[in-house]
């Protein structure tokens, strides 16, 4: 099964059963779903900021078990640095968190499924899948 990396926004849509999730489902069919450790961290921050109760936190963590969570590694660190430099050389500002997510997709040679394609415009090696207009 070929991998696909999901951006935090798309994971959130799926978790909340947001209507926008439906447009991404065809891109996820018969794929290995991966998320960056950074997406996991962003979702854990979301939980804390929203002051969720224990039951809802458990529900999110059970939901995340569907994904392969890519941890940091030396190879990923190198790819992150390359992604940051490529964006800078392209005249684009890439947020640190977005760079970790992009680097994960580039390292795994997998498309990144995102609703915020413009966040990744400065990463030339990155294959994007988006349904945003």
Buried (B, 14 or more C-beta within 10 A) or exposed (E): EEBBBBBBBBBBBBBEEBEBBEBBEEBBEEBBBBBBBBBBEBBBEBBEEEEBEEEEBEEBEEEBEEBEEBEBEEEBEEBBEBBBEBBEEEEBEBEEBBBBBBBBBBBBEBBBBBBBBEBBBBBEBBBBBBBEE
